[in-house]
Amino acid sequence: MKWFENIFTKSKLMIVSGILGILCFVFLAVNALFPFFVGFVNYVIVAALTIALMVCYKKEETSAQKTLAGAVLAVIVFWYWQISFGAFGQGTSLTIDILEQVLTVALTVILIIHIVLQTDHKGDMILIYINQVVLIVAILVQTAEFVLQIISKTNMYYDKIHSLGVLAIVTMITCMEARIQKYKARRYNAMNAGIWTPEERTKSKKIFKF
């Protein structure tokens, strides 16, 4: 499982995902200004929270980072449940509707796991692996939905950008949590071994470097 763990603890995936997510929502915010102003504030809030999340992670502001990650995930899950409840009977295909429901449940699981992770101080990697598998399922489901939408022409381009932005941000948060859990595990093991010194702490915190 080492190779699987390494995928989500790489800085490049986390940074690229975060930047992509921010760019998607900045684009959507600008797009929402014309002509109806619909969703502008929502898109700005998500982009701003994501920027703040990256800054707090970089500065090792753990408490703020946990709060911001939870806030972003909560907004995303709220969006998807709104979409999910209104999906059926709106002229889309039944297959797309079902995929949307599956995606909504997957994102909800990721939010729940995020909350549970905040109670763990030992660096439990099992929850992280579950989170990563659920994320991969969400990406595959969204990809299938994209393909069906393109074939059936039932979705506008900004909906696809919205979905891409969401998955990018969730990927970034998953990467952050994998790195944080890895740090927790190192700290827990070092404390048990009696070697958790300021030097060891500084060495372990290198995992937060971009």
C-alpha positions as CSV (number, residue, x, y, z in Angstrom):
1,M,0.0,0.0,0.0
2,K,3.1,2.2,0.2
3,W,2.8,3.3,-3.5
4,F,-0.9,4.1,-3.0
5,E,-0.1,6.2,0.1
6,N,2.6,8.1,-1.8
7,I,0.2,9.2,-4.5
8,F,-1.7,11.4,-2.0
9,T,1.3,12.6,0.0
10,K,3.0,14.2,-2.9
11,S,3.2,18.0,-2.9
12,K,2.6,18.4,-6.6
13,L,-0.8,16.7,-6.6
14,M,-1.9,18.8,-3.6
15,I,-0.7,22.1,-5.1
16,V,-1.9,21.5,-8.6
17,S,-5.3,20.4,-7.4
18,G,-5.7,23.4,-5.1
19,I,-4.7,25.9,-7.8
20,L,-7.0,24.2,-10.4
21,G,-9.9,24.3,-7.9
22,I,-9.4,27.9,-7.2
23,L,-9.1,28.8,-10.9
24,C,-12.3,27.0,-11.6
25,F,-14.3,28.8,-9.0
26,V,-12.8,32.2,-9.8
27,F,-13.8,31.6,-13.4
28,L,-17.3,30.6,-12.3
29,A,-17.5,33.7,-10.1
30,V,-16.6,36.0,-13.0
31,N,-19.0,34.1,-15.3
32,A,-21.8,34.4,-12.7
33,L,-21.5,38.2,-12.9
34,F,-23.0,38.2,-16.4
35,P,-25.9,38.4,-16.9
36,F,-27.7,37.2,-13.8
37,F,-25.3,37.3,-10.8
38,V,-26.5,33.9,-9.9
39,G,-24.1,32.0,-7.6
40,F,-21.5,34.7,-7.6
41,V,-21.2,35.0,-3.8
42,N,-21.1,31.2,-3.4
43,Y,-18.3,30.8,-5.9
44,V,-16.3,33.6,-4.3
45,I,-16.7,32.1,-0.8
46,V,-15.4,28.7,-1.9
47,A,-12.5,30.2,-3.8
48,A,-11.6,32.4,-0.8
49,L,-11.9,29.6,1.7
50,T,-9.7,27.4,-0.5
51,I,-7.0,30.1,-0.8
52,A,-7.2,30.6,3.0
53,L,-6.9,26.8,3.5
54,M,-3.7,26.6,1.4
55,V,-2.2,29.6,3.2
56,C,-3.0,28.1,6.7
57,Y,-1.6,24.7,5.6
58,K,1.6,26.4,4.5
59,K,1.9,28.3,7.8
60,E,1.1,25.1,9.8
61,E,-1.9,26.7,11.3
62,T,-3.5,23.3,12.1
63,S,-6.6,24.5,13.9
64,A,-7.6,27.0,11.2
65,Q,-6.8,24.4,8.5
66,K,-9.1,21.8,10.0
67,T,-11.9,24.4,10.3
68,L,-11.5,25.7,6.7
69,A,-11.3,22.1,5.2
70,G,-14.5,21.2,7.1
71,A,-16.2,24.4,5.9
72,V,-15.3,23.8,2.3
73,L,-16.4,20.2,2.4
74,A,-19.7,21.2,4.1
75,V,-20.5,23.8,1.4
76,I,-19.8,21.3,-1.3
77,V,-21.9,18.5,0.3
78,F,-24.7,21.0,0.8
79,W,-24.5,21.9,-2.9
80,Y,-24.6,18.3,-4.0
81,W,-27.5,17.4,-1.8
82,Q,-29.5,20.3,-3.2
83,I,-28.7,19.2,-6.7
84,S,-29.4,15.6,-5.8
85,F,-32.9,16.3,-4.4
86,G,-33.8,18.4,-7.5
87,A,-32.2,16.1,-10.1
88,F,-35.0,13.6,-10.8
89,G,-37.6,14.7,-13.2
90,Q,-35.6,17.6,-14.6
91,G,-35.2,16.2,-18.0
92,T,-31.9,14.5,-17.5
93,S,-31.4,10.8,-18.1
94,L,-32.0,8.3,-15.3
95,T,-28.4,7.1,-15.5
96,I,-27.1,10.6,-15.0
97,D,-29.5,11.1,-12.1
98,I,-28.3,7.9,-10.4
99,L,-24.6,8.8,-10.9
100,E,-25.3,12.2,-9.3
101,Q,-26.8,10.5,-6.3
102,V,-23.8,8.2,-6.0
103,L,-21.4,11.2,-6.2
104,T,-23.4,13.0,-3.5
105,V,-23.1,10.1,-1.2
106,A,-19.4,9.7,-1.9
107,L,-18.8,13.4,-1.0
108,T,-20.8,13.0,2.1
109,V,-18.7,10.1,3.2
110,I,-15.6,12.2,2.6
111,L,-17.0,14.9,4.9
112,I,-17.9,12.4,7.6
113,I,-14.4,10.9,7.5
114,H,-12.9,14.4,7.7
115,I,-14.8,15.0,10.9
116,V,-13.9,11.6,12.4
117,L,-10.2,12.3,11.6
118,Q,-10.2,15.3,13.8
119,T,-10.7,13.0,16.8
120,D,-7.7,10.9,16.0
121,H,-4.3,11.6,17.5
122,K,-2.5,8.4,16.5
123,G,-2.4,8.9,12.7
124,D,-4.9,6.2,11.8
125,M,-4.1,5.5,8.1
126,I,-7.1,3.2,7.6
127,L,-9.5,6.1,7.5
128,I,-7.2,7.9,5.0
129,Y,-7.1,4.9,2.7
130,I,-11.0,4.7,2.8
131,N,-11.1,8.4,2.1
132,Q,-8.8,8.0,-0.9
133,V,-10.7,5.1,-2.3
134,V,-14.0,7.0,-2.0
135,L,-12.3,10.0,-3.8
136,I,-11.2,7.7,-6.6
137,V,-14.8,6.3,-6.9
138,A,-16.1,9.9,-7.0
139,I,-13.7,10.8,-9.8
140,L,-14.7,7.8,-11.8
141,V,-18.4,8.4,-11.3
142,Q,-18.0,12.1,-12.3
143,T,-16.0,11.1,-15.4
144,A,-18.8,8.7,-16.4
145,E,-21.3,11.5,-15.8
146,F,-19.2,13.9,-18.0
147,V,-19.2,11.4,-20.8
148,L,-22.9,10.8,-20.7
149,Q,-23.6,14.6,-20.5
150,I,-21.5,15.2,-23.6
151,I,-23.2,12.4,-25.5
152,S,-26.7,13.5,-24.4
153,K,-25.9,17.2,-24.5
154,T,-27.8,17.7,-21.2
155,N,-25.3,19.8,-19.4
156,M,-23.7,23.3,-19.8
157,Y,-20.0,23.9,-19.8
158,Y,-20.0,25.8,-16.5
159,D,-21.6,22.8,-14.8
160,K,-18.6,20.7,-15.9
161,I,-16.2,23.4,-14.7
162,H,-18.0,23.4,-11.3
163,S,-17.7,19.6,-11.0
164,L,-14.0,19.7,-12.0
165,G,-13.4,22.5,-9.4
166,V,-15.1,20.5,-6.7
167,L,-13.1,17.3,-7.4
168,A,-9.9,19.3,-7.5
169,I,-10.5,20.9,-4.1
170,V,-11.6,17.6,-2.5
171,T,-8.4,16.0,-3.9
172,M,-6.4,18.8,-2.4
173,I,-8.0,18.3,1.0
174,T,-7.5,14.5,0.8
175,C,-3.8,15.1,0.1
176,M,-3.6,17.5,3.1
177,E,-5.2,15.0,5.4
178,A,-3.0,12.2,4.3
179,R,0.1,14.3,5.1
180,I,-1.4,15.4,8.5
181,Q,-2.2,11.8,9.5
182,K,1.3,10.8,8.5
183,Y,2.6,13.5,10.8
184,K,0.3,12.4,13.6
185,A,1.6,8.8,13.3
186,R,5.2,10.0,13.5
187,R,4.5,12.1,16.5
188,Y,2.6,9.3,18.3
189,N,5.3,6.8,17.7
190,A,8.1,9.2,18.7
191,M,6.2,10.1,21.9
192,N,5.8,6.4,22.8
193,A,9.5,5.9,22.1
194,G,10.4,8.9,24.2
195,I,12.2,10.7,21.4
196,W,9.7,13.5,20.6
197,T,12.2,16.3,20.9
198,P,12.1,19.8,19.4
199,E,14.5,18.6,16.7
200,E,12.3,15.6,15.9
201,R,9.3,17.8,15.8
202,T,11.0,20.2,13.4
203,K,12.1,17.3,11.2
204,S,8.6,15.7,11.1
205,K,7.0,19.1,10.2
206,K,8.9,19.1,6.9
207,I,6.0,17.0,5.6
208,F,4.0,20.3,5.5
209,K,6.4,21.9,3.1
210,F,5.1,22.6,-0.4
